[in-house]
Every structure is written in structure tokens, then in C-alpha cells.
Amino acid sequence: MEVDEIKDVCIKSSKVYYQYLADNKKGRAEIKVNGISKIQNTADYFKLNLSGKLFDTDLILFYHIVLDKEFDNSIIKIKEYDSDNNVLIVRQSENAPFDLNKTEPEDILVISDLKFLIKRIQEFFENNGKRLKLPQKNNGTECEINDFRFLPEHQPNTNQKQALLTIFNNPFSYIWGAPGTGKTKFVLAYSIIKYIEQKKKVAIFAPTNLSLEQVLRGILEITDEAGIKRDLVIRIGNPTKKFAKDYPEVCEEAGIEKKIKEVKNQIRILENILGVDNFSNDQRAISEFNSHLKTYQINSKTVDKLKKEIKIDENKYQGVKNKYGSIKTSINSKEITILRKEHSLSSFRHKLIKKIKNGRTKLELKIEILDKELNSLYFQKADIEKVLKERKDNLSSKKAKLWSAERKIDESFASIEDLKFEDEKLKSIFLSFNEFMIVEINNELNDAWEEIKKDNPINESLKENYNGRSLAELKAKLEENNAILKKLNQYDTKERLKSTQIIGATLDGHIGRFSDGSLYADHYFIDEAGYANTIKTLSVFIYGKPITLLGDHMQLPPVFDMDERNQEYINNPSLYLFKRSSIFTDHVFNYSLESFIVNDEYKPITTVKTDLNITHRFGQNLAEILDRFVYGINFKSSNNTSNTKISYLHADKSSSIKKRDNQNEIKAIEKYLLNYNPSNFSILTPYNEQVYYLKQKFPRLYGEEKLSNIHKAQGREWDTVIFSVCDTKNKFFVDSTLKVSNGKNLINTAISRAIKHLIIVCDYNYWKTQRGQLIQGLLSIAEKIEV
């Protein structure tokens, strides 16, 4: 196909596949709700306790099982996600057709929709499709094997050396090898060491997070021994907890922007609990405003009352004072009159009258009356002076109280002016604050605060998750998160990419994080190439640089969640880009779309292929079985005298030939675990129905990821693998002769997860008679385990 046609096919393929997933409710993860509780003092906020972690809160839907409907963020709005405790705070809209307060937890599923991955593929090729091309040149001069520096304890064999030369001397190569043949620790690791010595940059891709970390572990083991600093390596994306603990220098800090957001969120939660966040500061400011306003209003009323009383008292005081003045005037007048009359007593005339009358004269009688009146006035004056003093003292007291109340008003006003608000809306309202609008402004602030609280009711509810933790523990946790945030802020991925020489990412990570096609390197490696699909691998073919695939396409094919009998699939052959393995990428450039679909057998055209056929993991017994049934390339063990331990547990066939579970095998596994108590092991089975029943029996193992279907085990390994076959006559996934089920590849994948011991759990009496079947071949060299 030409470049424009490849671009169009990629875009069309993505659109059709996305629509298929959407129409059939596929391509998503379902998380159960363990509990629903109403958040106190709120009308429509709820706390959901989830059974697992969310991948991305921006991609959440809610499925109501009873109503059989999905609801997005317009009906149930996500307000907060506490990743430490798997708690989701949501707000139910007024037009929701159900009431979360009356909904049972088992009636709600939280859906993490991963279809966005397909949408990103479409957008990637819309932006970069015209850049697609097969690499035409290697990275310089031809290499010879003596150009490589090999570590003394890790000397490559002949096939591995040939693989190294294939990588460096060809623009497009495929290194095929079964597990244990040294694809990672010898071929890939030494390729990377060579590039680092040349001051060049390499990118390593894998189809899943687990497979990426598996290959990085293998590489880092060798590069550490070679003295290469880990800060030359960066792992793009979200690492597992264990990988981040083992290789902190390598990690991007779990997706720097996302991790910073999560840490900031945890800091905000802890700050809120400790009362030191912006919300708490605004809450205190509102409370202080209300308190100061209350003081202001109380004292304002006191001032108004005192002013009225003082005015009345001043009038009363003035009336008494006037009366007092009148009495004083009367006293002065009478005293003068008496003095004058007393002066007349010494006159000749008065003396003559006094002698003639021989008794009290009229003048003397008038003086006596005046004296009595004067004495009465003196008493009145004394009484009025007492009242006047009381009036004056009362007036002074009330004026002092008035001054005190007015001072308190000024203090309240000044305290209000000193308040600080963090929320922009509260700040805006507070800017118009003045003495004459104090009540109106307070009402506006409180109305705005009620709206803000509706969006932040999480504060009290999230405190419940930290009950029992001391203040010191909470402060220590806050300090720890602040330290993490400080460290994260120093790690900028764009800056790190300038100095690193080894970049690791999933293919989805490349498509999403480098949607502009800017992840430049001198060589691109794709590990687990058999499990990676063609369309995602094509995203690396925009750079024009050498590309190497490493893997084993005789194991699991890429995940393609579509029923091939579906009419949409038949009518849209472009979907083969999702179904086919990455090893078919050169077919895309060399065949028409119709020929690409027809030619389903892998035949390298522009790809230069090298096979690795010596395994260091399997014993000779298992290598011979795998070569006979799977590889056919003279596959053998590096140790001719060592054998892999292969055992079987007999369990009678299932009572039903229609179901894909086997209760007898579950009982046999239970007995084995009780009797032998293995440590590093996993139970694998091809059927989800068997996984379901195994999970019921061994919930702890499921939680510890020691129990899964074979697809989820891709890229992992254990000392002991217990393989629950399930099938007999109605076999499908374990039928190694059935091409449509990829049974041979699936069984091969399960086997290769075992490092030391493989245990096959099946109906031995049936399977030992199935000539030509891989399981029969394994049982032929297996020993029985007695339980």
C-alpha cells in the first residue's frame, strides 16, 4: 500500500473498531461499588467506596444495572477522588432518573472507558500518517562482532551474536526467540550498551506495562553491571509500585503531570483535615466576618440607644440645672433683701419705732419671714445639687459607654478590613466592602459561600477515612507529600528526554504522549512483538530510523476484542491492522490491503530475521516437546542434562460439556496448595468462567494477582505455574490443532510463564490419549502429583 492509503486504512480501522466497541459496550473496565453513603449537611453529595483504583477520572461513566443505562458526568458529577482510600465523591444532578440515597451499591458500576486509546490511534495517524515509511538505512558503518563489549559473565552464543549483527547492519529486523533464549539480556541489552557508547539514543516499546517493565528489568540488570548510570534511562508512563520501588531513578514519577495532580490532591485533603488549606482559610474568614459583624451590630445598637438616652438625660440635666439657677437667683435676691433690711434695723427711725412699740416691729417680722424662705431655698438648693450631680454623673457614664462602644465599632471595622479571602469570587465581593454597605456585603459573602460549599462538601466526609490517625501522623503525611511534590516539580519529562539515552514506553504511551511524532531516537526496538498489533507498531514507522522487533509470535497474538462473525468485521478488512501481529508490518508496505488480508502466514519481505533457538530457561525435555509441537527450528536447551520439572494433577472431566469451568480441577488445586504450600506461583487458565470460580475459592490469591487468565499473564513469570486446562471433548482454547482459537500459542504462553515447575491440572485419562495435542505431549513427560 502507498503511504496515503496506509494512513486512510489506519484512520478507518480506528473509527470502525471504536464504533464497534461503543455499540457492544466493550473496551472498558468495570469497577464495583462497595458502599454508598450520603455526605452529611449536603443535599446531593455522596461518597462511593470503590473495589479498585480508577485509571483516569476523566474517562468515567456510571452504569445503573436496574435501569440498564449509562450516565456521564452531566448526571453524576465527579467532585473528588481520594486515590489512597479508593473513595469517589460525586454530586447527583437534579434531573437524575434515580436517587443515590435509595440505590444499593450492587446496582451501580463505575466504568473506566478505555476506548479513548483507539481514539488516540485515529488522531495519531490523522496528524502523522503522511510520514509513514519503511526505514531504509542503518545507523552508520557496518558492525563486526569484535566491535561489541561483552561482560565476562554474560558471553553471547553464536545465534545471539548473529542477532546483534542483524540489528546493527539492517534498517528493519526481527529477532525471534522463545522464552529464555536471551532476546533481552543478551541481544537487546548489548545493542543498547553499544548505542550508549556511541552517544546515541534508543527507544524501547512494548505492548503492555508489564511487558515493558519485564524487558526494562532484564536490560537494567546488564546495564548496571556494565556501569551505565540509571539516570540515562527513563520509563515513560505509570510504573507498578514494585518497579517504582526497585528503579526510582528510571521512572518518570508515574506520569509527572498526573502524579503531581494526584499528590496535590492528597495535600489538599490533608491540609483541609488540618485546617490549613484555602477552603479552610476562607471558612475562617467568613466566620470571622460574621463574628465581627455581630460585634459591630451589637455595639451599633448600644451606641444608638446611648445617644438617645444621653439626649434625654441632657434635657433633664438642663431642666434641673435651670431650676438650680433659679433657686440660686432667689437666694441671692433674698440675701440682699435681708441684708438691706438688717441694715435698716440700726436706723434712728427703726429704733424710735421699736421704743414706742415696745415689741417686734414689722421690719423684724419681714426679716424673720425672709430668713425662713432663705433657709427653705438652701434646702432646695442642696436637694437640686444632689440631683444635678447624679444627672451629671449618669450623663458622664453614658458618654463613656458611648465612647467605648464607638471604639469597639472601629475595632470591628478594622478587623473586617484586615480579612483575607482566597476564593476569587469572595475576593471580588469583598473589594466593594465599606462602612455603609457592611450588612449587604456580608449577605453577599454568605450567599457566595453557600455556593462554594456545595462544590466542596468533601471536607468532612474525607476526614472519616483518616479517623484514628494522630495529629502528628497527619502532619508527617502532609510533610511527606510536600516533599514528594517538591521532588516531582524538579522532574520535567521534556528536560529529562534531552539527557537520557534509553527511553522505555508502551506503544499506547508513545501514541498518546507523543501524538506530534516527536519521540526521536537513533533506533527503535519493539519487544513482545508477537503480542503487539500492526496498527500500533506502525506509529513507530514515521521516524525513518532503524526498527527492530523482538519476540515470539508462536505465543499469544494481539488482543482483538471482536467477534470475527460480526458483519462489521467482515465488511471492514482494515480491522486486520488490529488483529495482526506487528511482525506483519512490512506486509502493509509491500502488499495491497486485499493481499495483506489473504497472506496470513508470516513471510519476511523487507525484514531481516534471525532465530534464537537455544533456551536457558527450559530443560531439554520441555525444549524437545516445544520444538516438536510449536517451533520446529531445532529448539533446544543450553543444558542437555537438565530437565524442567513437569507434573500433573488428575481431575475428572466436568459434569457439563457446555460450560467452560471445571470444579474438580479447583478441588485438586486446593488440595495441592494445602499439601505443598508453594511460594512464588500463579494459577492460570484459558477461560474467564474458570477464573470466576477460582476467584470465589481463592479470593486472596486473586487480590495478590496470583490467579488470572493466560492473556493477563503475558509478560510475567513465576517459579511455579499451575495450568488449569478445564476442557475435554468440547475443547477450544486448549486445542493446539485448532487454528481459529490459537490454542497452540495460548498453551505455549502458559508454559513459558513457569521458571522451575509446570503443573498441568486436567483429566489425565482423556488427555493422555489425544495424539498430536501439545497437552498430550507435555503429559507424556510429566510426573503425577499425589494429593
C-alpha positions in Angstrom: 0.0 0.0 0.0 1.1 3.6 -0.6 1.5 6.0 2.3 -1.8 7.8 1.8 -3.7 4.5 1.6 -2.0 3.2 4.8 -2.9 6.4 6.5 -6.6 6.2 5.4 -6.8 2.5 6.4 -5.4 3.2 9.8 -7.9 6.0 10.4 -10.8 4.0 9.1 -9.8 0.9 11.1 -9.7 3.0 14.3 -13.1 4.6 13.6 -14.8 1.2 12.9 -13.2 -0.5 15.8 -14.1 2.4 18.2 -17.7 2.3 17.0 -17.8 -1.5 17.4 -16.5 -1.3 21.0 -19.0 1.5 21.7 -22.0 -0.3 20.3 -21.2 -3.5 22.0 -20.1 -1.9 25.4 -16.6 -3.3 25.1 -13.2 -1.8 25.6 -13.7 -0.8 29.2 -13.1 -1.8 32.8 -15.9 -2.2 35.3 -15.3 -1.3 39.0 -17.8 -2.4 41.6 -19.1 0.0 44.3 -18.7 -1.5 47.8 -20.7 1.2 49.6 -22.7 4.4 49.0 -23.2 7.0 51.8 -24.8 10.4 51.9 -22.4 13.2 52.9 -23.8 15.0 55.9 -25.2 18.5 55.6 -25.4 18.2 51.8 -28.4 17.7 49.6 -26.9 15.8 46.7 -23.4 14.7 47.5 -22.4 11.1 48.0 -19.3 9.0 48.9 -18.7 5.9 46.8 -16.3 3.3 48.2 -14.8 1.5 45.1 -13.4 -2.0 44.9 -10.5 -0.9 42.8 -8.4 2.0 41.6 -9.5 4.3 38.7 -7.4 4.6 35.6 -8.4 8.1 34.8 -11.3 10.1 36.4 -11.8 12.0 33.1 -12.9 8.8 31.4 -15.6 7.7 33.9 -19.2 6.5 33.2 -21.8 5.2 35.7 -23.9 2.2 34.7 -27.2 1.7 36.6 -27.9 -2.0 36.4 -31.6 -1.8 37.3 -32.3 1.0 34.7 -29.8 -0.7 32.3 -28.5 2.8 31.3 -25.1 4.6 31.4 -24.8 8.1 32.8 -22.0 10.5 32.2 -20.6 13.4 34.1 -23.7 15.6 33.5 -25.8 13.3 35.6 -23.3 12.2 38.2 -20.5 14.8 38.5 -17.2 13.7 39.9 -16.0 16.1 42.6 -13.1 14.3 44.2 -11.1 11.1 44.1 -9.1 10.0 47.1 -6.6 7.6 45.5 -5.2 6.5 48.8 -8.5 5.1 50.0 -10.3 4.5 46.7 -13.1 6.9 47.6 -15.0 8.8 44.9 -17.1 11.9 45.9 -19.9 12.6 43.4 -22.8 15.0 43.1 -26.1 13.8 41.7 -27.8 16.3 39.4 -31.4 17.4 39.9 -32.6 15.7 36.7 -31.1 12.3 37.6 -33.7 9.5 37.0 -32.6 7.8 40.2 -31.7 8.7 43.8 -28.3 7.5 45.0 -29.7 7.8 48.5 -32.0 4.9 47.7 -29.6 3.0 45.4 -27.9 -0.2 46.6 -24.1 -0.4 45.9 -24.5 -3.5 43.8 -26.9 -1.6 41.4 -24.1 0.8 40.3 -20.9 0.1 38.3 -18.2 2.6 37.7 -17.0 2.2 34.1 -13.4 3.2 33.2 -13.8 3.6 29.5 -10.5 2.8 27.6 -11.9 3.3 24.1 -10.0 6.6 24.2 -6.9 4.5 23.3 -8.5 3.7 20.0 -9.5 7.4 19.5 -5.9 8.4 20.1 -4.7 6.0 17.4 -7.0 7.6 14.9 -5.8 11.1 15.9 -2.2 10.0 15.7 -2.5 8.9 12.1 -4.5 11.9 11.2 -1.6 14.0 12.4 1.3 11.9 11.3 0.1 9.4 8.6 1.8 11.1 5.8 5.2 10.5 7.5 4.8 6.6 7.3 7.7 4.8 5.6 9.9 1.7 5.9 13.3 2.5 7.3 15.9 2.4 4.5 19.2 2.9 6.3 21.0 1.6 9.3 22.8 3.9 11.7 26.2 4.1 10.1 29.0 1.8 9.2 28.7 -1.9 9.2 29.4 -3.6 12.6 31.5 -6.6 13.3 31.1 -8.7 16.4 34.5 -7.5 17.7 33.1 -4.0 17.9 30.9 -5.1 20.9 32.0 -5.1 24.6 30.7 -8.2 26.3 30.7 -8.7 30.0 32.7 -11.7 31.2 29.8 -13.5 32.9 27.4 -12.8 30.0 29.0 -14.1 26.9 26.6 -14.4 24.0 26.3 -17.6 21.9 26.6 -17.8 18.1 22.9 -17.1 17.4 22.9 -14.1 19.8 26.0 -12.7 18.1 24.3 -13.1 14.7 21.2 -11.3 16.1 23.4 -8.4 17.1 24.9 -8.1 13.7 21.4 -8.3 12.2 20.2 -5.4 14.3 23.1 -3.1 13.5 23.6 -3.9 9.8 20.0 -3.7 8.7 17.3 -1.0 8.9 14.4 -3.4 9.7 15.0 -6.6 11.7 13.1 -9.2 13.6 14.8 -11.3 16.4 12.6 -14.4 17.0 13.2 -16.4 20.1 11.3 -18.4 22.6 11.5 -17.5 26.4 14.9 -17.9 27.8 16.8 -17.6 24.5 18.4 -14.3 25.5 16.5 -11.8 23.5 16.6 -9.2 26.3 19.6 -9.9 28.5 22.0 -10.6 25.6 20.7 -9.2 22.3 18.8 -6.1 23.3 20.9 -5.2 26.3 24.2 -5.4 24.3 22.6 -3.4 21.5 21.7 -0.7 24.0 25.2 -0.7 25.5 26.7 -0.3 22.0 24.4 2.7 21.3 25.2 4.3 24.6 28.9 4.0 24.0 28.3 5.7 20.6 26.4 8.6 22.5 23.2 7.7 20.7 19.6 7.4 21.8 17.3 4.3 21.7 13.6 3.9 22.3 12.2 0.6 23.6 8.4 -0.2 23.2 6.3 -3.0 24.5 2.5 -3.7 24.1 1.7 -3.6 27.9 3.0 -2.1 31.1 4.0 -5.4 32.5 5.9 -6.5 29.4 7.6 -3.1 29.3 8.8 -3.4 32.9 9.8 -7.0 32.3 12.1 -6.0 29.4 13.5 -3.0 31.3 14.3 -5.2 34.3 16.3 -7.5 32.0 18.1 -4.6 30.4 18.9 -2.8 33.7 20.4 -5.9 35.1 23.0 -5.9 32.4 23.5 -2.1 32.1 24.0 -1.9 35.9 26.8 -4.5 35.6 28.2 -2.5 32.7 28.5 0.6 34.8 25.8 2.6 32.9 24.1 5.1 35.2 20.4 4.7 35.6 19.7 8.4 35.1 20.3 7.7 31.4 17.1 5.6 31.3 13.6 6.9 31.5 10.4 4.9 31.7 7.5 6.9 30.3 4.1 6.3 31.9 2.8 4.9 35.1 5.1 2.2 36.8 3.9 -0.5 39.0 4.5 0.1 42.7 7.3 -2.6 42.8 9.1 -1.3 39.7 9.0 2.3 41.1 10.4 1.0 44.4 13.2 -1.0 42.6 14.1 1.6 40.0 13.0 5.0 41.2 15.7 6.8 39.2 14.3 5.3 36.0 10.6 6.2 36.5 9.0 9.3 35.1 7.5 9.6 38.5 4.4 7.8 37.4 3.4 10.2 34.7 4.7 13.5 36.0 1.7 15.7 35.3 -0.8 13.2 36.5 1.3 12.3 39.6 1.7 16.0 40.5 -2.1 16.4 40.3 -2.7 13.3 42.5 -0.1 14.4 45.1 -1.5 18.0 45.1 -5.0 16.5 45.6 -3.7 14.4 48.6 -2.0 17.5 50.0 -5.3 19.4 49.7 -7.2 16.7 51.5 -4.7 16.6 54.4 -4.5 20.4 54.5 -8.3 20.5 54.8 -8.3 18.0 57.6 -5.6 20.0 59.4 -7.5 23.2 58.5 -4.6 24.9 56.6 -6.0 24.9 53.1 -7.6 27.8 51.1 -11.1 26.4 51.7 -10.4 26.3 55.5 -8.9 29.8 55.3 -12.0 31.2 53.6 -14.2 29.3 56.0 -12.4 31.0 58.9 -12.5 34.4 57.2 -16.3 34.1 56.7 -16.7 33.0 60.3 -14.6 36.0 61.5 -16.6 38.4 59.3 -19.8 37.1 60.8 -18.4 37.4 64.3 -17.0 40.9 63.8 -20.3 42.0 62.1 -22.2 40.7 65.1 -19.9 42.7 67.5 -20.3 45.7 65.2 -24.1 45.4 65.1 -24.4 44.9 68.9 -22.3 48.0 69.6 -24.0 50.0 66.9 -27.3 49.3 68.7 -25.7 50.2 72.0 -24.4 53.5 70.5 -27.8 54.4 69.1 -29.5 53.6 72.5 -27.0 55.5 74.5 -27.2 58.5 72.2 -31.0 58.7 72.6 -30.7 58.2 76.4 -27.9 60.9 76.7 -30.1 63.3 74.8 -33.0 62.8 77.2 -30.7 62.9 80.2 -29.1 66.1 78.9 -32.5 67.7 78.7 -33.3 66.5 82.2 -30.0 67.7 83.4 -30.5 71.1 81.8 -34.0 71.4 83.4 -32.6 70.7 86.9 -29.7 73.0 86.2 -32.1 75.8 85.2 -34.2 75.2 88.3 -31.0 75.2 90.3 -30.0 78.6 88.8 -33.5 80.0 89.5 -33.2 79.0 93.2 -29.7 80.4 93.4 -31.0 83.7 92.0 -33.9 83.7 94.5 -31.4 83.0 97.4 -29.2 85.8 96.2 -32.1 88.2 96.0 -33.4 87.3 99.4 -30.0 87.5 101.0 -29.6 91.0 99.6 -33.1 92.0 100.8 -32.3 90.6 104.2 -29.0 92.5 104.3 -30.8 95.7 103.4 -33.5 95.2 105.9 -31.0 94.3 108.6 -29.2 97.5 107.8 -32.4 99.4 108.4 -32.6 97.9 111.9 -29.9 100.3 113.0 -31.6 103.5 111.7 -33.0 106.2 114.2 -36.5 105.8 112.8 -36.5 102.0 113.5 -35.0 102.5 116.9 -37.8 105.1 117.7 -40.5 102.8 116.5 -39.0 99.9 118.5 -39.0 102.1 121.6 -42.5 103.4 121.1 -44.0 99.9 120.3 -42.0 98.1 122.9 -42.1 94.8 120.8 -41.2 93.2 117.5 -41.5 95.6 114.6 -42.9 94.8 111.1 -39.4 95.1 109.8 -38.1 92.4 112.1 -41.1 90.2 111.2 -40.3 90.6 107.5 -36.6 89.7 108.1 -37.7 86.6 110.0 -40.0 85.5 107.1 -37.2 86.2 104.6 -34.8 84.1 106.7 -37.3 81.2 106.7 -37.7 81.5 103.0 -34.0 81.6 102.5 -33.5 78.5 104.7 -36.1 76.7 102.5 -34.2 77.8 99.4 -31.0 76.5 100.9 -32.6 73.1 101.4 -34.0 73.1 97.9 -30.6 74.1 96.6 -28.9 71.2 98.4 -31.5 68.7 97.0 -31.1 70.1 93.5 -27.3 70.0 93.7 -27.6 66.3 94.7 -29.9 65.6 91.7 -27.8 67.7 89.5 -24.6 65.7 90.4 -26.5 62.4 89.8 -27.6 63.6 86.5 -24.1 64.8 85.6 -22.5 61.6 86.7 -25.1 59.4 84.8 -24.5 61.6 81.7 -20.7 61.2 82.0 -21.1 57.4 82.5 -23.3 57.0 79.4 -20.9 59.2 77.4 -18.0 56.9 78.5 -20.0 53.8 77.4 -20.8 55.5 74.1 -17.1 56.2 73.5 -16.3 52.5 74.4 -19.0 51.2 72.0 -17.8 53.5 69.3 -14.2 52.3 69.8 -15.4 48.7 69.5 -17.2 49.5 66.3 -14.0 51.0 64.9 -12.1 47.9 66.0 -14.6 45.5 64.4 -14.5 47.6 61.2 -10.7 47.5 61.1 -10.7 43.7 61.8 -13.0 43.2 58.9 -10.8 45.3 56.6 -7.8 43.0 57.5 -9.6 39.8 56.4 -8.1 37.9 53.5 -10.1 35.7 51.1 -8.6 33.0 48.8 -11.6 32.4 46.5 -11.7 34.8 43.6 -15.5 35.3 43.9 -15.2 36.1 47.6 -12.3 38.5 46.8 -14.4 40.3 44.2 -17.3 40.8 46.6 -15.0 41.9 49.4 -13.4 44.6 47.2 -16.7 46.6 47.4 -16.7 46.5 51.3 -17.3 49.8 53.1 -18.8 51.1 56.3 -22.2 51.9 54.8 -22.6 48.5 52.9 -21.3 46.2 55.6 -24.5 44.3 56.1 -25.2 44.0 52.4 -21.7 42.8 51.7 -21.9 40.2 54.5 -25.1 38.9 52.9 -23.4 38.6 49.5 -20.4 36.9 51.0 -22.5 34.3 52.8 -24.6 33.6 49.8 -21.5 33.1 47.7 -20.0 30.9 50.5 -23.1 28.6 50.4 -22.5 28.1 46.7 -18.8 27.4 47.2 -19.6 24.8 50.0 -21.9 22.9 47.5 -18.8 22.3 45.4 -16.7 21.4 48.4 -18.7 19.2 50.7 -15.9 16.6 50.7 -14.1 18.1 53.6 -16.0 16.4 56.4 -16.6 13.2 54.6 -13.0 12.6 53.7 -12.0 13.1 57.3 -13.7 9.8 58.1 -11.0 8.0 56.0 -8.3 9.4 58.3 -10.1 8.6 61.6 -7.7 7.1 64.2 -4.7 9.0 62.8 -3.0 11.3 65.2 -2.3 15.0 64.5 1.4 14.2 64.3 0.7 11.4 61.8 -1.4 13.7 59.6 1.3 16.4 59.7 4.0 13.9 58.9 1.9 12.6 55.9 1.5 16.2 54.7 5.2 16.9 55.0 5.9 13.7 53.1 3.5 14.7 50.3 5.0 18.2 50.1 8.5 16.6 49.8 7.2 14.3 47.0 5.7 17.3 45.3 8.9 19.3 45.5 10.8 16.3 44.0 8.3 15.9 41.3 8.5 19.5 40.3 12.2 19.1 39.7 11.5 16.2 37.2 10.3 17.6 33.9 10.0 14.9 31.3 10.9 17.1 28.4 14.1 18.1 30.1 14.9 14.5 31.1 14.4 13.3 27.5 17.2 15.7 26.4 19.7 13.9 28.6 18.5 10.3 28.6 19.7 7.7 26.1 17.2 4.9 26.8 13.5 5.7 26.6 11.0 3.0 27.5 7.3 3.2 26.8 4.3 1.2 25.8 3.1 1.6 22.3 -0.1 3.2 23.6 2.2 5.6 25.7 4.1 6.6 22.5 0.8 7.2 20.6 -0.7 9.2 23.5 2.3 11.1 24.9 4.0 11.9 21.6 1.0 12.5 19.4 3.0 15.0 17.4 5.5 12.3 16.5 8.4 13.8 18.4 10.0 10.9 20.2 13.2 10.9 18.2 15.8 8.2 18.7 18.6 6.6 16.6 17.0 3.1 16.9 13.5 1.9 17.8 13.1 -1.6 19.5 9.7 -3.3 20.0 9.7 -6.1 22.5 7.0 -8.8 22.8 6.4 -8.0 19.1 4.2 -11.1 18.6 1.7 -9.6 21.2 1.8 -6.1 19.7 -0.6 -5.4 16.9 0.3 -3.9 13.5 -1.5 -0.6 13.7 0.1 0.5 17.0 3.5 -0.7 15.7 3.0 1.4 12.6 3.2 4.5 14.8 6.9 4.0 15.1 7.4 3.9 11.3 7.2 7.7 11.0 10.7 8.5 12.0 12.7 6.8 9.2 15.2 5.3 11.7 16.1 1.6 12.1 13.5 -0.6 13.8 14.0 -4.0 15.4 11.2 -6.3 16.6 11.9 -8.9 19.3 9.5 -11.6 20.4 7.9 -14.9 19.8 4.9 -14.9 17.5 4.2 -18.5 18.5 2.8 -17.2 21.8 -0.4 -15.2 22.3 -1.5 -12.9 19.4 -2.5 -9.3 20.0 -5.7 -8.7 21.9 -8.6 -8.0 19.5 -11.9 -7.8 21.2 -14.2 -8.5 18.3 -16.3 -11.5 17.2 -15.0 -12.4 13.7 -18.5 -13.5 12.8 -19.7 -9.9 13.2 -20.9 -8.4 9.9 -19.0 -5.2 10.6 -15.8 -7.1 10.8 -16.4 -8.9 7.5 -17.2 -5.6 5.7 -14.2 -3.8 7.1 -11.0 -5.6 6.2 -9.0 -2.7 7.5 -9.6 -4.1 11.0 -6.9 -6.7 10.3 -4.4 -4.0 11.3 -5.7 -4.5 14.9 -5.8 -8.3 14.7 -2.4 -9.0 13.0 0.8 -9.1 14.9 3.5 -6.4 14.5 5.6 -8.9 12.6 3.3 -8.3 9.6 4.1 -4.6 9.5 6.3 -4.9 6.4 3.4 -6.7 4.6 1.5 -3.4 5.0 4.1 -1.6 2.9 4.6 -4.4 0.4 1.1 -5.7 -0.2 -2.3 -4.3 -1.2 -4.9 -4.4 1.5 -6.6 -7.4 -0.1 -3.2 -9.3 -0.3 -2.4 -8.3 3.3 -5.6 -10.0 4.4 -5.1 -13.1 2.4 -1.5 -13.6 3.3 -1.9 -14.7 6.9 1.3 -16.7 7.1 4.3 -14.7 8.2 6.9 -14.4 5.5 9.5 -11.6 5.9 9.9 -9.4 2.9 11.9 -6.3 3.8 12.5 -7.6 7.4 15.8 -9.4 8.1 15.0 -12.2 10.5 17.3 -14.1 12.9 16.2 -17.0 15.1 17.4 -17.8 18.6 16.9 -21.5 19.2 18.8 -22.2 22.4 16.9 -21.6 25.7 18.5 -21.1 29.1 15.1 -21.4 30.9 13.7 -24.7 29.8 15.2 -28.1 30.3 16.0 -30.4 27.3 12.8 -32.4 27.9 10.5 -29.4 27.6 12.5 -27.9 24.8 12.1 -31.0 22.7 8.3 -31.1 23.2 8.0 -27.4 22.3 10.2 -27.9 19.2 8.0 -30.9 18.1 4.6 -29.2 18.6 5.3 -25.5 18.3 8.6 -24.2 16.9 10.2 -26.8 14.6 13.5 -24.9 14.5 15.7 -27.4 16.3 14.8 -25.6 19.6 16.9 -27.0 22.4 18.2 -26.3 25.9 21.6 -24.9 26.7 21.9 -27.7 29.3 21.4 -31.1 27.7 21.4 -32.9 31.0 18.9 -30.7 32.8 15.1 -31.2 32.7 12.3 -28.9 33.6 10.1 -30.2 36.3 6.7 -31.1 34.7 3.9 -32.6 36.8 0.2 -33.2 36.5 -2.8 -33.3 38.8 -5.6 -35.6 37.7 -9.1 -34.2 37.9 -12.1 -35.9 36.3 -13.8 -34.0 33.5 -16.5 -31.5 34.2 -20.1 -32.8 34.5 -21.2 -30.3 31.9 -19.7 -30.3 28.4 -21.1 -26.8 27.7 -19.6 -24.8 30.5 -16.0 -23.6 30.5 -15.3 -24.3 34.2 -14.2 -27.4 36.0 -14.9 -27.7 39.7 -13.0 -30.9 40.0 -9.8 -29.1 38.9 -10.5 -26.4 41.5 -10.7 -29.1 44.2 -7.5 -30.7 43.1 -5.7 -27.3 43.1 -7.0 -26.6 46.6 -5.6 -29.9 47.9 -2.2 -29.3 46.2 -1.9 -25.8 47.8 -2.8 -27.2 51.2 -0.3 -30.1 51.0 2.6 -28.3 49.3 2.2 -24.6 50.1 4.3 -23.2 47.2 5.5 -19.6 47.5 6.1 -17.9 44.1 3.3 -19.3 42.0 0.3 -18.5 39.9 -2.8 -20.3 38.7 -3.5 -19.8 35.0 -6.5 -20.9 33.0 -7.7 -20.1 29.4 -11.3 -19.4 30.5 -12.8 -16.4 32.3 -15.6 -18.6 33.7 -13.0 -20.8 35.4 -11.2 -17.6 36.7 -14.6 -16.6 38.2 -14.9 -19.8 40.2 -11.3 -19.9 41.2 -11.7 -16.4 42.5 -14.6 -17.5 44.7 -12.4 -20.2 46.1 -9.2 -18.2 46.4 -10.1 -14.5 46.8 -6.8 -13.7 48.4 -4.8 -15.1 45.5 -6.8 -13.1 43.1 -6.1 -9.9 45.1 -2.4 -10.8 45.0 -2.5 -11.3 41.2 -1.6 -15.0 41.6 -4.7 -16.0 39.6 -5.8 -14.9 36.1 -6.5 -16.0 32.6 -3.5 -16.6 30.4 -3.8 -13.3 28.5 -3.3 -11.3 31.6 -0.2 -13.3 32.5 1.6 -12.2 29.3 5.0 -10.8 30.1 5.1 -12.2 33.7 6.7 -15.3 35.2 6.6 -17.4 38.4 8.7 -20.2 39.8 5.6 -22.5 39.6 2.7 -22.3 37.2 -0.4 -24.3 37.8 -2.3 -24.6 34.5 -6.0 -25.4 34.8 -7.0 -26.9 31.4 -10.8 -27.2 32.0 -11.6 -28.8 28.6 -12.0 -32.3 27.3 -14.1 -33.3 24.3 -15.5 -29.8 23.8 -12.1 -28.2 23.9 -11.4 -24.9 22.2 -8.6 -22.7 23.6 -6.5 -25.7 24.6 -6.8 -27.5 21.3 -3.4 -27.0 19.8 -4.6 -28.2 16.4 -7.3 -25.6 16.1 -6.1 -22.6 14.2 -9.0 -20.3 14.9 -8.5 -20.5 18.7 -4.7 -20.0 18.6 -4.7 -22.9 21.1 -1.1 -23.8 20.4 0.1 -20.2 21.1 -2.0 -19.9 24.2 -0.7 -23.1 25.8 2.9 -22.1 24.8 2.3 -18.8 26.6 1.1 -20.5 29.8 4.1 -22.9 29.8 6.6 -20.2 29.3 5.5 -18.4 32.4 7.0 -21.2 34.6 10.6 -20.8 35.6 11.1 -24.0 37.6 7.9 -26.1 37.8 4.9 -26.6 35.5 1.8 -28.3 36.9 -0.9 -29.3 34.4 -4.3 -29.9 36.0 -6.6 -31.8 33.8 -8.5 -35.1 33.1 -5.3 -37.2 32.6 -7.2 -40.2 31.3 -8.7 -38.2 28.5 -5.7 -36.0 27.5 -3.1 -38.8 27.5 -5.0 -40.4 24.5 -5.1 -37.1 22.4 -2.3 -37.8 19.9 -0.9 -34.7 18.2 -2.0 -32.4 21.0 0.5 -30.2 22.9 -1.0 -31.1 26.2 -0.7 -34.8 25.5 3.0 -34.2 24.6 3.5 -32.5 27.9 1.8 -35.2 29.9 4.0 -37.8 28.2 6.9 -36.5 30.2 5.0 -35.3 33.3 5.0 -36.9 36.7 1.9 -37.4 38.8 1.4 -35.4 42.0 -0.4 -37.2 44.7 -2.8 -35.1 46.7 
